[in-house]
Amino acid sequence: MYVSARSDYALRAMLAVAASGGGDGESGELVKAASLAEAQDIPLSFLQGILLDLRRAGLLHSHRGADGGYALTRPPNEITVGDVLRAVGGSLTTVRGLPAERAGYHGVAAGLTDVWLAVHGAIATVVDSTSLADLLTHAPTTS
């Protein structure tokens, strides 16, 4: 598994929105993209594309205007790391740029497909069982 800057930034942005209180889309503060970019040291133009992908995936919603910003569509305990990674990066595991399940081999290398699928399954187990709320409980508190 390769964790791209895009995936890392997406998770950091989602955690920042969740930590701000924009955790269920109904109440809490809306977080502006510029604030997220500054707080997480993410280039704003890059972050805007990521936020669009997260919105299209149904993980964030946005409100326009001076009081606008972003909020989670569900509580942080209902959004997993896997949800975020898939929203911005597609498949969790790739082999030569293809999803692991599409990697085909023949002859002596035929067993590699099973290895890549097992790797994919192990990664999916971890990222799909770790929620944003889980990560927030491990975050250091600031005073």
N, C-alpha and C positions, 0 to 999 in steps of 0.2 A: 504494500500500500504506500503510495506517495501522497503526502499531505501538501497540497499546493498552497501558495500564499492566499489564493482566493478562498479556499476552504478554511484556512486558519482565520482569516479576516472575518468570514461569515460567522464562524462560531464565536469569535470575540465580540462582534456586533450584537449577535443574539443574546449573549450573556449580559452585555451592557444594557440592552433594552429590558431584559428580565430583571436585572438588579435595580433598575430605576423605578420599578413599580408598574411598568407597562406590561404586567404579566398575564393579563387575561383578556385584553382588548376591550374590556368594559370599563374598568376603573384604572386609576393610576395615571402617571405622567406620560405624555407623548414625548418621544425623544427625537430631536432634530438630527438629521444626517450630519450636519457640520459638528455638532457636539460629539456624536459617536466617533467621527473621524479624528477629532482632536484628542478625545479621551483615550482612544485605542491606537493612536499614531498610525492611522490608515489614510492613504491619499484619498481625498474626497471624491475625485472623479472615478476612481476605482471602486470605492465603496458604493457609490450610487448605482452602478451596474449590479453589484452584489445584492443590494437592497431590493432592486427590481426583481431579481431571480427569486429571492425569498418571499416577496409579495406574490409573485406568480405561482409559487409552490403552495401558497395558502398558509405560510408560517407567520407572516407579518401583514398588517394592514396599515395604510397611511391615511393621513388627513392633511388636506392642503390648507394653506393660509398661514397667517402670522402665528397662530396658536397651534399649527399643525405639527406633524411629526409621525413617528412610527410606534406601533405597539404590537405585542404578540397577539395572535389570533386565539391562542389557547394558553392555559396556565403552563408555567415552565416545567412542571412535572409530567406534562403530556407531550412535550416536544423533545425528541431524542437527538443525540449527536448524529445518528444515522439519517434522520430527517433532513438536517441541515446540510450534511455532506452530499446527500443525493440531490438536494435542491440546487446546489451550485456546481457540482462536479459530475453528476451522473452516477455511473457505476462505482462501487467502492473499491473494486480491484480490477486492474487492467493488465493484460499481457500483450505487449507490443501494441498498445493503443486500443485493444479490443476488450470488451467485457470478458472476464475469466471464463464464463460458460461458452464463449464462442471461440476460444483458443483450441485449435484442432491439431492433433499430432498423429503420426503413424509410425509403425515400426517400433524400434526400441524406445522411442520417446513417448509412446502412447500413454504411459502412466502419468505423465506430467499434467494432463487435464484434471485428473483426480486430485493431484496435489494443489493445483491452483484453485479448484473448487473448495477444497478443505480450508485453504488459507482465506478465501472469500467468506466462507461460513464462520470461521473463527472471528474475523474482523466484524462481520455483521452482528454476531452475538454480543460483542463488546459495545459497539456503537449504538446498537438498538436497545440495549439495556441500560444505557447511561443517559439520563435526562439533563436538561439544563438545570433543573432544581438540584440534582445530585452534584453538579459541578459548583453551583452557587454555595452549597453547604460546605464545600472544601475551600472556598475562597477566603483569603485572610480578611479580617475585619479592619476597617480603617476608622480611626478616631478623629 
